Structures are given as structure tokens and as C-alpha cells.
Amino acid sequence: MKIMCRNIRPLFNFEPETTSEEVEAAALQFVRKISGYNKPSKANEEAFNLAVQEVSLAAQKLLSSLVTNAEPRNREEEKEKAKARNAKRFGTA
């Protein structure tokens, strides 16, 4: 079974490089998705925050170890492509 978290965006091979804030935001979305919590209770807050940190570190390690011969993607171009796909999908301008 393949499930994709729609709010998590590709972070590899962009110009300018992916920031630590973008990696942390993706980690937060991932932990929210798998835990089922948007904001954890006080009892689960420490475990939740630790998971976000660990996922963020693992993601940063992955991104720094990947290699490609492809030209870096332009963030603005990718953003415009996404807007066009959404407009087509949802019928909005």
C-alpha cells in the first residue's frame, strides 16, 4: 500500500538549497500524519517533539548524501507548475 502525505513536498535538488526550516516543516507534517495529532497532549508532547527532531535529522542526512547529475530545479517554476496542476484538478483559476 502506497500512501503519500500531500503536504510534504520534494526537497532534493533545488536551487537555492533546501533550508533546515523546510526540512523541519516536512518532518513535522510527517510526524503529525503518522501520530494522528495536529498538536499532541502534554503527556505526549515530549515524544512528539523528539520524533520531529529525529525525523528532521534523518531527512537532512538523506538529503546531504543524495547525488544527481540533473540540473537543480527552480523553486518558482515548480511552484507555478503546482498551481497549474491544482487549477486543472480543482477547476480554479
MMTF fields as JSON, N, C-alpha, C and O atoms, coordinates in Angstrom:
{
  "mmtfVersion": "1.0.0",
  "mmtfProducer": "UNKNOWN",
  "numBonds": 371,
  "numAtoms": 372,
  "numGroups": 93,
  "numChains": 1,
  "numModels": 1,
  "chainsPerModel": [1],
  "groupsPerChain": [93],
  "chainIdList": ["A"],
  "bondAtomList": [4, 2, 8, 6, 12, 10, 16, 14, 20, 18, 24, 22, 28, 26, 32, 30, 36, 34, 40, 38, 44, 42, 48, 46, 52, 50, 56, 54, 60, 58, 64, 62, 68, 66, 72, 70, 76, 74, 80, 78, 84, 82, 88, 86, 92, 90, 96, 94, 100, 98, 104, 102, 108, 106, 112, 110, 116, 114, 120, 118, 124, 122, 128, 126, 132, 130, 136, 134, 140, 138, 144, 142, 148, 146, 152, 150, 156, 154, 160, 158, 164, 162, 168, 166, 172, 170, 176, 174, 180, 178, 184, 182, 188, 186, 192, 190, 196, 194, 200, 198, 204, 202, 208, 206, 212, 210, 216, 214, 220, 218, 224, 222, 228, 226, 232, 230, 236, 234, 240, 238, 244, 242, 248, 246, 252, 250, 256, 254, 260, 258, 264, 262, 268, 266, 272, 270, 276, 274, 280, 278, 284, 282, 288, 286, 292, 290, 296, 294, 300, 298, 304, 302, 308, 306, 312, 310, 316, 314, 320, 318, 324, 322, 328, 326, 332, 330, 336, 334, 340, 338, 344, 342, 348, 346, 352, 350, 356, 354, 360, 358, 364, 362, 368, 366],
  "bondOrderList": [1, 1, 1, 1, 1, 1, 1, 1, 1, 1, 1, 1, 1, 1, 1, 1, 1, 1, 1, 1, 1, 1, 1, 1, 1, 1, 1, 1, 1, 1, 1, 1, 1, 1, 1, 1, 1, 1, 1, 1, 1, 1, 1, 1, 1, 1, 1, 1, 1, 1, 1, 1, 1, 1, 1, 1, 1, 1, 1, 1, 1, 1, 1, 1, 1, 1, 1, 1, 1, 1, 1, 1, 1, 1, 1, 1, 1, 1, 1, 1, 1, 1, 1, 1, 1, 1, 1, 1, 1, 1, 1, 1],
  "groupList": [{"groupName": "MET", "atomNameList": ["N", "CA", "C", "O"], "elementList": ["N", "C", "C", "O"], "formalChargeList": [0, 0, 0, 0], "bondAtomList": [1, 0, 2, 1, 3, 2], "bondOrderList": [1, 1, 2], "singleLetterCode": "M", "chemCompType": "L-PEPTIDE LINKING"}, {"groupName": "LYS", "atomNameList": ["N", "CA", "C", "O"], "elementList": ["N", "C", "C", "O"], "formalChargeList": [0, 0, 0, 0], "bondAtomList": [1, 0, 2, 1, 3, 2], "bondOrderList": [1, 1, 2], "singleLetterCode": "K", "chemCompType": "L-PEPTIDE LINKING"}, {"groupName": "ILE", "atomNameList": ["N", "CA", "C", "O"], "elementList": ["N", "C", "C", "O"], "formalChargeList": [0, 0, 0, 0], "bondAtomList": [1, 0, 2, 1, 3, 2], "bondOrderList": [1, 1, 2], "singleLetterCode": "I", "chemCompType": "L-PEPTIDE LINKING"}, {"groupName": "CYS", "atomNameList": ["N", "CA", "C", "O"], "elementList": ["N", "C", "C", "O"], "formalChargeList": [0, 0, 0, 0], "bondAtomList": [1, 0, 2, 1, 3, 2], "bondOrderList": [1, 1, 2], "singleLetterCode": "C", "chemCompType": "L-PEPTIDE LINKING"}, {"groupName": "ARG", "atomNameList": ["N", "CA", "C", "O"], "elementList": ["N", "C", "C", "O"], "formalChargeList": [0, 0, 0, 0], "bondAtomList": [1, 0, 2, 1, 3, 2], "bondOrderList": [1, 1, 2], "singleLetterCode": "R", "chemCompType": "L-PEPTIDE LINKING"}, {"groupName": "ASN", "atomNameList": ["N", "CA", "C", "O"], "elementList": ["N", "C", "C", "O"], "formalChargeList": [0, 0, 0, 0], "bondAtomList": [1, 0, 2, 1, 3, 2], "bondOrderList": [1, 1, 2], "singleLetterCode": "N", "chemCompType": "L-PEPTIDE LINKING"}, {"groupName": "PRO", "atomNameList": ["N", "CA", "C", "O"], "elementList": ["N", "C", "C", "O"], "formalChargeList": [0, 0, 0, 0], "bondAtomList": [1, 0, 2, 1, 3, 2], "bondOrderList": [1, 1, 2], "singleLetterCode": "P", "chemCompType": "L-PEPTIDE LINKING"}, {"groupName": "LEU", "atomNameList": ["N", "CA", "C", "O"], "elementList": ["N", "C", "C", "O"], "formalChargeList": [0, 0, 0, 0], "bondAtomList": [1, 0, 2, 1, 3, 2], "bondOrderList": [1, 1, 2], "singleLetterCode": "L", "chemCompType": "L-PEPTIDE LINKING"}, {"groupName": "PHE", "atomNameList": ["N", "CA", "C", "O"], "elementList": ["N", "C", "C", "O"], "formalChargeList": [0, 0, 0, 0], "bondAtomList": [1, 0, 2, 1, 3, 2], "bondOrderList": [1, 1, 2], "singleLetterCode": "F", "chemCompType": "L-PEPTIDE LINKING"}, {"groupName": "GLU", "atomNameList": ["N", "CA", "C", "O"], "elementList": ["N", "C", "C", "O"], "formalChargeList": [0, 0, 0, 0], "bondAtomList": [1, 0, 2, 1, 3, 2], "bondOrderList": [1, 1, 2], "singleLetterCode": "E", "chemCompType": "L-PEPTIDE LINKING"}, {"groupName": "THR", "atomNameList": ["N", "CA", "C", "O"], "elementList": ["N", "C", "C", "O"], "formalChargeList": [0, 0, 0, 0], "bondAtomList": [1, 0, 2, 1, 3, 2], "bondOrderList": [1, 1, 2], "singleLetterCode": "T", "chemCompType": "L-PEPTIDE LINKING"}, {"groupName": "SER", "atomNameList": ["N", "CA", "C", "O"], "elementList": ["N", "C", "C", "O"], "formalChargeList": [0, 0, 0, 0], "bondAtomList": [1, 0, 2, 1, 3, 2], "bondOrderList": [1, 1, 2], "singleLetterCode": "S", "chemCompType": "L-PEPTIDE LINKING"}, {"groupName": "VAL", "atomNameList": ["N", "CA", "C", "O"], "elementList": ["N", "C", "C", "O"], "formalChargeList": [0, 0, 0, 0], "bondAtomList": [1, 0, 2, 1, 3, 2], "bondOrderList": [1, 1, 2], "singleLetterCode": "V", "chemCompType": "L-PEPTIDE LINKING"}, {"groupName": "ALA", "atomNameList": ["N", "CA", "C", "O"], "elementList": ["N", "C", "C", "O"], "formalChargeList": [0, 0, 0, 0], "bondAtomList": [1, 0, 2, 1, 3, 2], "bondOrderList": [1, 1, 2], "singleLetterCode": "A", "chemCompType": "L-PEPTIDE LINKING"}, {"groupName": "GLN", "atomNameList": ["N", "CA", "C", "O"], "elementList": ["N", "C", "C", "O"], "formalChargeList": [0, 0, 0, 0], "bondAtomList": [1, 0, 2, 1, 3, 2], "bondOrderList": [1, 1, 2], "singleLetterCode": "Q", "chemCompType": "L-PEPTIDE LINKING"}, {"groupName": "GLY", "atomNameList": ["N", "CA", "C", "O"], "elementList": ["N", "C", "C", "O"], "formalChargeList": [0, 0, 0, 0], "bondAtomList": [1, 0, 2, 1, 3, 2], "bondOrderList": [1, 1, 2], "singleLetterCode": "G", "chemCompType": "PEPTIDE LINKING"}, {"groupName": "TYR", "atomNameList": ["N", "CA", "C", "O"], "elementList": ["N", "C", "C", "O"], "formalChargeList": [0, 0, 0, 0], "bondAtomList": [1, 0, 2, 1, 3, 2], "bondOrderList": [1, 1, 2], "singleLetterCode": "Y", "chemCompType": "L-PEPTIDE LINKING"}],
  "groupTypeList": [0, 1, 2, 0, 3, 4, 5, 2, 4, 6, 7, 8, 5, 8, 9, 6, 9, 10, 10, 11, 9, 9, 12, 9, 13, 13, 13, 7, 14, 8, 12, 4, 1, 2, 11, 15, 16, 5, 1, 6, 11, 1, 13, 5, 9, 9, 13, 8, 5, 7, 13, 12, 14, 9, 12, 11, 7, 13, 13, 14, 1, 7, 7, 11, 11, 7, 12, 10, 5, 13, 9, 6, 4, 5, 4, 9, 9, 9, 1, 9, 1, 13, 1, 13, 4, 5, 13, 1, 4, 8, 15, 10, 13],
  "groupIdList": [1, 2, 3, 4, 5, 6, 7, 8, 9, 10, 11, 12, 13, 14, 15, 16, 17, 18, 19, 20, 21, 22, 23, 24, 25, 26, 27, 28, 29, 30, 31, 32, 33, 34, 35, 36, 37, 38, 39, 40, 41, 42, 43, 44, 45, 46, 47, 48, 49, 50, 51, 52, 53, 54, 55, 56, 57, 58, 59, 60, 61, 62, 63, 64, 65, 66, 67, 68, 69, 70, 71, 72, 73, 74, 75, 76, 77, 78, 79, 80, 81, 82, 83, 84, 85, 86, 87, 88, 89, 90, 91, 92, 93],
  "secStructList": [7, 7, 7, 7, 7, 6, 6, 7, 7, 7, 7, 1, 1, 3, 3, 1, 7, 7, 7, 2, 2, 2, 2, 2, 2, 2, 2, 2, 2, 2, 2, 2, 2, 2, 2, 7, 7, 1, 1, 7, 7, 2, 2, 2, 2, 2, 2, 2, 2, 2, 2, 2, 2, 2, 2, 2, 2, 2, 2, 2, 2, 2, 2, 2, 2, 7, 7, 7, 1, 1, 7, 7, 3, 3, 2, 2, 2, 2, 2, 2, 2, 2, 2, 2, 2, 2, 2, 2, 2, 2, 6, 7, 7],
  "xCoordList": [0.843, 0.0, 0.895, 1.822, 0.604, 1.411, 0.547, -0.44, 0.917, 0.181, 1.138, 2.259, 0.693, 1.54, 0.923, -0.281, 1.734, 1.299, 1.318, 2.394, 0.181, 0.111, 0.804, 1.198, 0.965, 1.594, 3.112, 3.776, 3.665, 5.115, 5.587, 5.147, 6.469, 6.958, 8.374, 9.115, 8.747, 10.133, 11.079, 10.781, 12.202, 13.157, 14.541, 15.426, 14.723, 16.042, 16.232, 15.31, 17.425, 17.886, 17.154, 16.613, 17.14, 16.549, 17.601, 18.6, 17.364, 18.196, 17.292, 16.354, 17.496, 18.533, 18.266, 17.164, 19.297, 19.214, 18.098, 17.673, 17.641, 16.611, 17.137, 18.278, 16.306, 16.715, 16.372, 15.563, 16.99, 16.687, 15.235, 14.613, 14.697, 13.298, 12.349, 11.333, 12.677, 11.843, 11.889, 10.87, 13.068, 13.211, 12.423, 11.73, 12.52, 11.791, 10.275, 9.535, 9.812, 8.378, 7.879, 6.785, 8.679, 8.31, 8.287, 7.402, 9.263, 9.314, 8.094, 7.5, 7.724, 6.544, 5.29, 4.472, 5.132, 3.961, 3.949, 2.894, 5.118, 5.208, 4.805, 4.015, 5.344, 5.022, 3.546, 2.906, 3.002, 1.558, 0.737, -0.236, 1.134, 0.393, 0.405, -0.642, 1.589, 1.65, 1.154, 0.714, 1.225, 0.754, -0.749, -1.403, -1.283, -2.694, -2.946, -4.095, -1.877, -2.005, -1.599, -0.55, -2.427, -2.014, -1.175, -0.144, -1.645, -0.908, -1.089, -2.215, 0.015, -0.108, -0.521, -0.37, -1.042, -1.362, -0.06, 1.016, -0.162, 1.028, 1.744, 2.974, 0.975, 1.564, 2.402, 3.361, 2.043, 2.742, 3.654, 4.314, 3.698, 4.438, 5.932, 6.515, 6.55, 7.981, 8.304, 9.244, 7.534, 7.751, 7.521, 8.264, 6.496, 6.17, 7.321, 7.775, 7.788, 8.875, 10.177, 10.924, 10.451, 11.635, 11.538, 12.525, 10.366, 10.165, 10.396, 11.022, 9.903, 10.12, 11.614, 12.096, 12.346, 13.794, 14.509, 15.364, 14.157, 14.826, 14.514, 15.402, 13.258, 12.886, 13.593, 14.058, 13.671, 14.355, 15.833, 16.368, 16.49, 17.898, 18.084, 19.01, 17.214, 17.302, 17.077, 17.771, 16.116, 15.833, 17.013, 17.385, 17.602, 18.754, 19.931, 20.65, 20.134, 21.215, 20.979, 21.909, 19.755, 19.414, 19.682, 20.348, 19.168, 19.335, 20.806, 21.193, 21.616, 23.03, 23.815, 24.915, 23.28, 24.007, 23.537, 24.196, 22.418, 21.93, 22.779, 23.283, 22.932, 23.662, 22.813, 21.982, 23.037, 22.333, 23.154, 23.966, 22.932, 23.549, 22.565, 22.926, 21.332, 20.295, 20.546, 21.119, 20.11, 20.18, 19.246, 18.178, 19.631, 18.735, 17.423, 17.397, 16.34, 15.032, 14.889, 15.442, 14.143, 13.88, 12.61, 11.571, 12.683, 11.531, 10.324, 9.188, 10.579, 9.467, 8.781, 7.554, 9.557, 8.973, 8.144, 7.047, 8.666, 7.943, 6.651, 5.629, 6.701, 5.518, 4.443, 3.262, 4.853, 3.9, 3.304, 2.111, 4.12, 3.617, 2.575, 1.549, 2.836, 1.899, 0.591, -0.482, 0.665, -0.552, -1.365, -2.59, -0.692, -1.377, -2.046, -3.177, -1.349, -1.942, -3.17, -4.181, -3.084, -4.22, -5.4, -6.554, -5.107, -6.175, -6.889, -8.116, -6.132, -6.719, -7.51, -8.609, -6.954, -7.587, -8.871, -9.877, -8.83, -9.967, -10.812, -11.824, -10.409, -11.187, -11.192, -12.191, -10.069, -9.966, -8.999, -8.177, -9.106, -8.214, -6.932, -6.069],
  "yCoordList": [-1.169, 0.0, 1.241, 1.354, 2.154, 3.363, 4.56, 4.85, 5.254, 6.431, 7.608, 7.519, 8.705, 9.895, 11.007, 11.255, 11.662, 12.814, 14.014, 14.437, 14.562, 15.607, 16.901, 17.664, 17.173, 18.424, 18.356, 19.384, 17.174, 17.043, 17.132, 16.362, 18.059, 18.323, 17.774, 17.649, 17.445, 17.044, 18.165, 19.344, 17.797, 18.779, 18.645, 19.462, 17.627, 17.363, 18.056, 18.136, 18.545, 19.102, 20.382, 20.493, 21.336, 22.64, 23.728, 23.599, 24.778, 25.981, 27.139, 27.401, 27.844, 27.638, 26.365, 25.816, 25.919, 24.676, 24.704, 25.762, 23.518, 23.357, 23.847, 23.564, 24.579, 25.11, 24.119, 23.211, 24.305, 23.448, 23.646, 22.719, 24.85, 25.118, 24.3, 23.803, 24.158, 23.352, 21.88, 21.19, 21.407, 20.01, 19.785, 18.776, 20.709, 20.572, 20.62, 19.888, 21.469, 21.546, 20.23, 19.772, 19.62, 18.327, 17.243, 16.388, 17.285, 16.311, 16.466, 15.475, 17.697, 17.952, 17.394, 16.754, 17.63, 17.109, 15.586, 14.979, 14.96, 13.502, 12.955, 12.015, 13.539, 13.068, 13.309, 12.466, 14.433, 14.682, 13.608, 13.102, 13.261, 12.283, 10.914, 10.288, 10.456, 9.095, 8.995, 7.931, 10.109, 10.064, 10.324, 9.89, 11.035, 11.402, 12.652, 13.041, 13.283, 14.501, 15.723, 15.731, 16.738, 18.018, 18.737, 19.339, 18.656, 19.162, 18.123, 17.852, 17.541, 16.473, 17.001, 18.183, 16.092, 16.429, 16.653, 16.304, 17.237, 17.453, 16.138, 16.094, 15.067, 13.763, 13.227, 12.487, 13.598, 13.089, 14.119, 13.811, 15.331, 16.411, 16.113, 16.375, 15.579, 15.297, 14.248, 14.419, 13.175, 12.122, 12.658, 12.328, 13.478, 14.069, 14.96, 14.831, 15.853, 16.765, 16.022, 16.402, 14.967, 14.155, 13.482, 13.417, 12.988, 12.356, 13.358, 13.024, 14.565, 15.602, 15.861, 15.956, 15.974, 16.201, 15.054, 15.282, 13.822, 12.658, 12.499, 12.181, 12.719, 12.636, 13.743, 13.517, 14.92, 16.039, 15.724, 15.995, 15.155, 14.776, 13.702, 13.779, 12.712, 11.639, 12.195, 11.808, 13.094, 13.691, 14.533, 14.474, 15.312, 16.14, 15.266, 15.586, 14.169, 13.231, 12.636, 12.532, 12.251, 11.706, 12.738, 12.435, 13.949, 14.992, 15.307, 15.541, 15.311, 15.641, 14.49, 14.707, 13.284, 12.153, 11.778, 10.982, 12.331, 12.04, 12.756, 13.853, 12.127, 12.731, 12.641, 11.745, 13.585, 13.567, 14.309, 15.175, 13.96, 14.679, 15.674, 16.454, 15.646, 16.537, 17.969, 18.219, 18.894, 20.306, 20.564, 19.957, 21.458, 21.783, 22.383, 23.132, 22.036, 22.581, 23.974, 24.281, 24.799, 26.162, 26.164, 25.682, 26.698, 26.699, 27.436, 26.976, 28.574, 29.369, 28.643, 28.657, 28.011, 27.251, 26.084, 25.82, 25.395, 24.259, 24.726, 24.041, 25.892, 26.455, 26.767, 26.5, 27.332, 27.652, 26.391, 26.355, 25.357, 24.083, 23.496, 22.978, 23.576, 23.056, 23.829, 23.234, 25.152, 25.972, 25.569, 25.472, 25.336, 24.931, 23.563, 23.363, 22.624, 21.298, 21.411, 20.752, 22.246, 22.431, 23.097, 22.724, 24.066, 24.737, 23.731, 23.745, 22.883, 21.857, 20.845, 20.445, 20.439, 19.409, 19.916, 19.209, 21.154, 21.673, 22.657, 23.143, 22.96, 23.854, 25.289, 25.994, 25.73, 27.107, 27.876, 27.285, 29.186, 29.999, 30.337, 31.014],
  "zCoordList": [0.0, 0.0, 0.0, 0.802, -0.902, -1.019, -0.651, -1.326, 0.419, 0.874, 0.851, 1.352, 0.273, 0.197, 1.014, 0.938, 1.78, 2.544, 1.601, 1.177, 1.27, 0.248, 0.638, -0.245, 1.908, 2.33, 2.336, 2.467, 2.198, 2.191, 0.746, -0.108, 0.482, -0.865, -1.03, -0.055, -2.279, -2.517, -2.094, -2.287, -1.524, -1.019, -1.664, -1.411, -2.486, -3.055, -4.399, -5.211, -4.612, -5.885, -6.268, -7.369, -5.364, -5.635, -5.551, -4.842, -6.271, -6.204, -5.842, -6.595, -4.764, -3.754, -2.948, -2.963, -2.254, -1.478, -0.449, 0.014, -0.109, 0.905, 2.247, 2.616, 2.973, 4.271, 5.381, 5.191, 6.525, 7.676, 8.122, 8.639, 7.923, 8.284, 7.409, 7.894, 6.121, 5.223, 5.606, 5.57, 5.972, 6.4, 7.683, 7.814, 8.625, 9.885, 9.668, 10.325, 8.76, 8.458, 7.863, 8.196, 6.984, 6.407, 7.485, 7.494, 8.392, 9.492, 10.389, 10.812, 10.675, 11.494, 10.828, 11.489, 9.527, 8.804, 8.846, 9.033, 8.673, 8.705, 10.07, 10.154, 11.137, 12.487, 12.799, 13.429, 12.373, 12.557, 11.865, 12.424, 10.641, 9.861, 10.534, 10.701, 10.917, 11.456, 12.895, 13.33, 13.639, 15.03, 15.13, 16.078, 14.141, 14.2, 15.024, 15.231, 15.494, 16.296, 15.481, 14.837, 15.514, 14.964, 16.018, 15.718, 17.25, 18.405, 19.508, 19.925, 19.982, 20.978, 22.354, 22.662, 23.159, 24.543, 25.297, 24.811, 26.482, 27.313, 27.594, 27.64, 27.781, 28.091, 26.922, 27.138, 25.685, 24.506, 23.845, 22.853, 24.382, 23.752, 23.612, 22.559, 24.644, 24.597, 23.533, 22.758, 23.496, 22.493, 21.084, 20.16, 20.924, 19.633, 19.155, 18.017, 20.011, 19.647, 19.361, 18.459, 20.124, 19.882, 18.514, 17.78, 18.176, 16.869, 15.744, 14.738, 15.9, 14.878, 14.708, 13.579, 15.802, 15.734, 15.027, 14.171, 15.388, 14.816, 13.33, 12.539, 12.947, 11.534, 10.75, 9.633, 11.328, 10.684, 10.456, 9.381, 11.459, 11.321, 10.252, 9.443, 10.249, 9.255, 7.844, 6.903, 7.702, 6.396, 5.925, 4.754, 6.823, 6.458, 6.059, 5.111, 6.772, 6.441, 5.057, 4.257, 4.776, 3.464, 2.37, 1.38, 2.545, 1.527, 1.257, 0.112, 2.3, 2.116, 1.49, 0.983, 1.515, 0.941, -0.465, -1.134, -0.927, -2.275, -3.319, -3.077, -4.481, -5.592, -6.852, -6.997, -7.76, -9.034, -10.079, -9.753, -11.324, -12.441, -13.043, -13.924, -12.573, -13.098, -12.655, -11.594, -13.48, -13.119, -11.939, -11.857, -11.024, -9.907, -10.413, -11.39, -9.724, -10.076, -9.481, -8.425, -10.178, -9.733, -8.899, -9.35, -7.698, -6.783, -7.356, -7.237, -7.972, -8.505, -9.658, -9.754, -10.531, -11.642, -11.112, -11.605, -10.118, -9.538, -8.866, -8.93, -8.224, -7.58, -8.618, -8.395, -9.749, -10.823, -11.432, -11.735, -11.616, -12.13, -11.177, -11.619, -9.883, -8.884, -8.922, -8.813, -9.075, -9.177, -10.397, -10.325, -11.514, -12.742, -12.569, -13.013, -11.924, -11.678, -10.781, -11.023, -9.746, -8.838, -9.547, -9.332, -10.378, -11.125, -12.037, -12.143, -12.678, -13.544, -12.727, -13.113, -11.611, -10.771, -10.115, -10.081, -9.593, -8.842, -9.629, -9.125, -10.868, -11.701, -11.236, -11.382, -10.672, -10.207, -11.097, -11.797, -11.061, -11.901, -11.18, -11.739]
}
